[in-house]
Amino acid sequence: MNYSLVSFLLIIVPLSVIIVVIVRKFPQLTVLDVDNVPEVKAGRKKDEVLKKRVEIKTEKSKKNWLKKIQPAFDKFGKVQANFRDYVTKLTYKVEEEDKKVKEEKIVTKEEKEKKEISLFSLLHEGQTAANNADYQTAENKFITAIRIDAKNIEAYKGLANVYLKQEQLEQAKQTFEFVLQLNPNDDETLISLGDIYIEENDNKKAIEYYQKAVLANDVHANRFAKLAELLESMNEYETGLVAIEQAIELEPSNPKYLDMLTELCIMSGEKEKAKEAYEKLRMSNPENNKLDSFKERISQI
């Protein structure tokens, strides 16, 4: 809330209350026996006139400031309601956390070890079932593991892969996205999401996840190569060239990557780089049936 508005309210509200109190008290003052007080008797008429003036002025002022301040009261009411909601939620959260802490204190070392063994068994059984295409059992095992440990990343990844193998892409995406909430830099999950978007022909979204994956973990040449391929599909040749160069740094003699490097050098108009890439490709894979075509295209740059 605006601080100037708060200050105004703090001044005007108490002042209005005082005025109203004074007005209400006037009738009581007028019925007092003042006949025995000569000094007051002479001013009675003056007081009555003043009282009427104050009543009129007060009523007029009251209408004016109420008109001006009503929007602020409405806004303040909303703020109060929001604040009450916030406090309610916060109180509930604190109570839940206190309950959790108390429960954690009760858990013994033996119980903790049993829980870990149970989790390990469930994850192992779930993975075994998934490998045997028993997806229903696998799903049940991973869900049970999640019930025991709601933040177990391996359980969520196992469950997501079960959905993926059944081509339930939306469920797989949602589960993988939850993994990223637990660990935004899980490169395997980022790649899995990228691959799902490739399956859905959304290369732009796939590029986004592959870029995040190679930033999180830059030791996989195949990921840089895939990123280069995706960028090439979007006509982003220069950026794709940077990506494939990273793949070549990791695997300098990979014929597939040298082929892509030559292609992207040509598409980027990098004649000298293209010549160098062509020679490396020719030495690495002399049987490549694209060599003649590459040589011709390089000469035309």
C-alpha positions in Angstrom: 0.0 0.0 0.0 1.2 3.6 -0.7 2.9 5.1 2.3 1.3 8.5 1.7 -2.1 7.0 1.7 -1.4 5.2 5.0 -0.2 8.4 6.6 -3.4 10.2 5.4 -5.6 7.5 6.9 -3.7 7.6 10.2 -4.4 11.4 10.4 -8.0 11.7 9.0 -9.6 8.7 10.7 -8.7 9.6 14.4 -9.6 13.3 13.6 -13.0 12.3 12.2 -13.7 10.1 15.3 -12.9 13.1 17.6 -15.2 15.4 15.7 -18.1 12.8 15.8 -17.5 12.3 19.5 -17.7 16.1 20.0 -20.9 16.4 18.0 -22.5 13.6 19.9 -21.6 15.2 23.2 -23.1 18.5 22.4 -26.7 17.5 23.3 -25.4 16.4 26.8 -23.6 19.7 27.3 -26.7 21.7 26.5 -28.9 20.0 29.2 -26.4 20.7 31.9 -27.6 23.2 34.6 -25.6 26.2 33.8 -27.9 28.7 35.4 -25.7 28.9 38.4 -22.6 29.7 36.3 -23.0 33.3 35.1 -20.0 33.1 32.9 -21.4 30.2 30.9 -25.0 31.5 30.7 -24.0 34.5 28.7 -22.3 32.2 26.1 -25.2 29.7 25.7 -26.5 31.2 22.5 -23.1 31.4 21.0 -22.5 27.7 21.8 -25.7 26.7 20.0 -24.8 28.6 16.9 -21.3 27.1 16.9 -22.8 23.6 17.4 -25.0 23.9 14.3 -22.0 25.3 12.3 -19.9 22.4 13.4 -22.6 19.8 12.6 -23.1 21.2 9.1 -19.3 21.5 8.5 -18.7 18.1 9.9 -21.4 16.4 7.8 -20.1 18.1 4.7 -16.4 17.2 5.4 -17.4 13.6 6.2 -19.2 13.2 2.9 -16.2 14.7 1.1 -13.4 12.5 2.6 -15.6 9.4 2.5 -16.0 10.0 -1.3 -12.2 10.4 -1.7 -11.1 7.6 0.6 -13.7 4.9 -0.4 -11.5 3.6 -3.2 -8.6 3.3 -0.8 -10.7 1.4 1.7 -11.8 -0.9 -1.1 -8.2 -1.5 -2.0 -7.2 -1.9 1.6 -10.0 -4.5 2.1 -8.5 -6.5 -0.8 -5.0 -6.2 0.6 -6.3 -7.4 4.0 -8.1 -10.3 2.4 -5.0 -11.3 0.5 -2.9 -10.9 3.6 -5.3 -13.0 5.6 -5.1 -15.7 2.9 -1.3 -15.5 3.0 -1.2 -15.7 6.8 -3.5 -18.7 6.7 -1.4 -20.5 4.2 1.8 -19.6 6.0 0.4 -20.8 9.3 -0.6 -24.1 7.7 2.8 -24.5 6.1 4.6 -23.8 9.5 2.3 -26.3 11.2 3.0 -28.9 8.6 6.8 -28.3 8.9 6.6 -28.6 12.7 4.6 -31.8 12.3 7.2 -33.1 9.8 10.1 -32.2 12.2 8.4 -34.0 15.0 7.8 -37.0 12.9 11.5 -37.0 11.7 12.7 -36.9 15.3 10.6 -40.0 16.0 12.2 -41.9 13.2 15.0 -44.1 14.5 18.3 -45.0 12.8 17.0 -48.5 12.3 13.8 -47.3 10.6 15.8 -44.9 8.4 17.9 -47.9 7.2 14.8 -49.9 6.5 13.4 -47.0 4.5 16.6 -46.8 2.4 16.6 -50.5 1.8 12.9 -50.5 0.9 13.5 -47.6 -1.6 16.5 -49.4 -3.2 14.5 -52.6 -3.6 11.5 -50.7 -5.1 13.7 -48.9 -7.6 15.5 -52.0 -8.6 12.3 -54.0 -8.9 10.7 -51.2 -10.9 13.7 -51.0 -13.3 13.7 -54.8 -13.7 10.0 -54.8 -14.5 10.4 -52.0 -17.0 13.3 -53.8 -18.8 11.0 -56.8 -19.1 8.2 -54.6 -20.5 6.0 -55.2 -17.4 5.1 -51.6 -17.3 2.1 -51.9 -14.9 4.4 -53.5 -12.2 7.1 -51.0 -13.0 4.7 -48.0 -12.6 3.4 -49.4 -9.3 6.9 -49.9 -7.9 8.1 -46.4 -8.8 4.9 -44.8 -7.5 5.3 -46.7 -4.2 8.9 -45.4 -4.0 7.6 -41.8 -4.5 5.1 -42.3 -1.6 8.0 -43.2 0.6 10.3 -40.4 -0.6 8.4 -37.6 -2.4 11.7 -36.1 -3.6 13.4 -39.2 -5.0 14.6 -38.2 -8.4 15.4 -41.7 -9.6 11.8 -42.8 -8.8 10.4 -40.0 -10.9 12.9 -40.6 -13.8 12.0 -44.3 -13.7 8.3 -43.5 -13.8 8.8 -41.0 -16.7 10.7 -43.6 -18.7 7.9 -46.1 -18.1 5.5 -43.6 -19.6 7.9 -42.9 -22.4 8.2 -46.6 -23.4 4.4 -46.8 -23.6 4.4 -43.7 -25.8 2.5 -41.7 -23.2 4.4 -38.6 -24.1 2.3 -36.1 -22.1 2.6 -38.0 -18.8 6.3 -38.5 -19.5 6.8 -34.8 -20.1 5.0 -33.8 -16.9 7.0 -36.3 -14.9 10.3 -35.2 -16.4 9.4 -31.5 -15.8 8.8 -32.3 -12.1 12.3 -33.8 -12.0 13.7 -30.4 -13.2 11.9 -28.7 -10.3 13.9 -30.9 -8.0 17.1 -30.5 -10.0 17.1 -28.0 -12.9 20.5 -29.2 -14.1 19.7 -32.9 -14.5 21.2 -33.2 -18.0 19.7 -36.7 -18.6 16.2 -35.3 -18.0 16.9 -32.3 -20.2 17.9 -34.6 -23.0 14.9 -36.8 -22.5 12.6 -33.8 -22.8 14.5 -32.7 -25.9 14.0 -36.1 -27.5 10.2 -36.0 -26.7 9.9 -32.7 -28.5 11.8 -34.1 -31.4 9.3 -36.9 -31.5 6.6 -34.3 -31.5 8.3 -32.4 -34.4 8.9 -29.4 -32.2 12.6 -28.8 -33.0 12.6 -25.3 -31.6 11.7 -26.6 -28.2 14.0 -29.5 -28.5 16.9 -27.1 -29.2 16.1 -25.3 -26.0 16.5 -28.4 -23.9 19.6 -29.7 -25.7 21.3 -26.3 -25.2 20.5 -26.5 -21.4 21.8 -30.1 -21.3 25.2 -29.3 -23.0 25.6 -26.4 -20.6 24.9 -28.6 -17.6 27.3 -31.3 -18.9 29.7 -30.7 -21.8 31.4 -34.0 -22.1 29.1 -35.8 -24.5 30.0 -35.3 -28.2 26.8 -36.9 -29.4 24.7 -34.2 -27.7 26.6 -31.4 -29.4 26.2 -33.3 -32.7 22.5 -33.7 -32.2 22.2 -30.0 -31.3 24.0 -29.1 -34.5 21.6 -31.3 -36.5 18.6 -29.6 -34.9 20.1 -26.1 -35.5 20.7 -27.1 -39.2 17.1 -28.1 -39.5 16.1 -24.6 -38.4 18.6 -23.0 -40.9 20.7 -21.8 -38.0 23.9 -22.9 -39.8 26.5 -20.7 -38.0 25.2 -21.7 -34.6 25.1 -25.3 -35.7 28.7 -25.0 -36.9 29.8 -23.9 -33.3 27.9 -26.9 -31.9 29.5 -29.5 -34.3 33.0 -27.9 -33.6 32.5 -28.7 -30.0 31.6 -32.3 -30.9 34.8 -32.5 -33.0 36.9 -31.3 -30.1 35.7 -34.3 -28.1 35.9 -36.8 -30.9 38.3 -35.4 -33.6 38.2 -38.4 -35.9 34.5 -39.2 -35.9 33.6 -39.5 -39.6 29.9 -38.6 -39.0 30.9 -35.5 -37.2 33.5 -34.5 -39.8 30.8 -34.9 -42.5 28.4 -32.6 -40.6 31.3 -30.2 -40.0 32.0 -30.0 -43.7 28.4 -29.5 -44.5 27.9 -26.7 -42.0 31.1 -24.9 -43.0 29.8 -24.8 -46.6 26.3 -23.7 -45.5 27.9 -20.9 -43.4 30.1 -19.7 -46.3 33.3 -20.6 -44.4 35.5 -21.6 -47.3 38.8 -22.1 -45.5 37.1 -24.0 -42.7 35.3 -26.1 -45.3 38.5 -27.0 -47.0 40.1 -28.1 -43.7 37.1 -30.1 -42.7 37.0 -31.8 -46.2 40.6 -32.9 -45.9 40.0 -34.4 -42.4 36.9 -36.2 -43.7 38.8 -37.5 -46.8 41.5 -38.9 -44.5 39.1 -40.3 -42.0 36.6 -41.8 -44.4 37.9 -42.0 -48.0 34.9 -44.1 -49.1 32.4 -41.3 -48.2 30.3 -40.9 -51.3 29.7 -37.2 -50.6 33.4 -36.2 -51.1 33.1 -35.2 -54.8 29.9 -33.2 -54.1 31.6 -31.4 -51.1 34.7 -30.6 -53.2 32.5 -29.1 -55.9 30.4 -27.0 -53.5 33.5 -25.7 -51.7 35.0 -24.5 -55.0 31.8 -22.4 -55.5 31.9 -20.6 -52.2 
